[in-house]
Amino acid sequence: MPDYDVSAPLDTDYYGIFANVPAADRAFWSRARTFAVETLDELSEAWDKAEYPLHLARRLGELDLLTDGVTGPGLTPMSPLAAGLVNMEISRGDGSMGTVVAVQGGLALRSIAMFGSDEQKATWLVPLARAEKLGAFALTEPDHGSDSVALETTAHRDGDEWVINGVKKWIGNGSVGDVTVVWARDDDGNVRGFLVDQSLPGYHGETMLGKGSLRAVHQARITLTDVRIPLDAVLPGTHTFKDTAVVLFATRLGVAWSALGHATAVFEAALNYAQQRVQFGKPIAGFQIVQERLTLMLSELTSMQLHCMRLAELDAAGTLRPIQASLAKFHNTRAARSLASLARDMLGGNGILLENHVIRHLADIESIHTYEGTESIQSLLIGRDLTGVSAFH
């Protein structure tokens, strides 16, 4: 048994920001909370062993928690606020499962819902939402991350087929899934999305090893060698990289919510620990420096909550600008890193034990700080919006 119980949710909400969450949204949140609490120990063990518990990913689908607010035939309506709360709560439990939501719903499902044909939607939307099938989103390449607009994967038309060649990297579900949305350049040089069955000849997904972050979910390096797919496997609504960017913009706010979940977990672990840990004859919560640090952490956490709630309101009203999501992601992942570092320090040596969860969140935050647009890229996007001058070259 752990020496301290620091994982109990405290529902920290100093400003009452979530006091009036509608019942329908709260139902999604409650299911996500139950999942996070019930799977915490299993996921901590899976993280330690670098194992991907696929049955838990499928459980998220059974609980209808994977759609990330995407709309489409057969999908349960989920408001932007509900989608955010699910992202937050799943990540408060474990970042690897938060990434499953981001990949399965935020990227793969959203790509098909936004740009797929009626037939593609009928084939894939519900199975992906229920995690009966697992999806991947293959954009990043070994030589193209932040400059993914320069991707080199090609889709050449050969009679009644497309022939795809290229290499992708950091692709969640890319080695264990069913379908991969591959972004490739067609014969005219336009970037389009293609639905590629992972069982096809020439598709090779190799699970990446040695990760120190998000260890309970698998990312893959994918090699595509003369992979042949039918002409109707292209997403007909995709024509340029701008379509790819629309998907990325739509998921960026979800990353801000995920960061809030991680930050909530480490703050509440620190607060729980401070009340249980006794040194010099009293709980360390009674020391001035600890109270000052907890106050600093609370102020950052509250700011993160305000960012998320306000942008959920704008999203619901249809007035959310992509650059506003960039600011939320920029602010919240930076703040989450800071809170995790403070919490780790407050727990002392106990802060590096997986049983206390803080070190796992600290490591996982490093990934969400990077994916869906690095801090540097977000800065340049925001800077261009502020000044009207582009710093991209």
Disulfide bonds with the S-S distance in Angstrom:
none
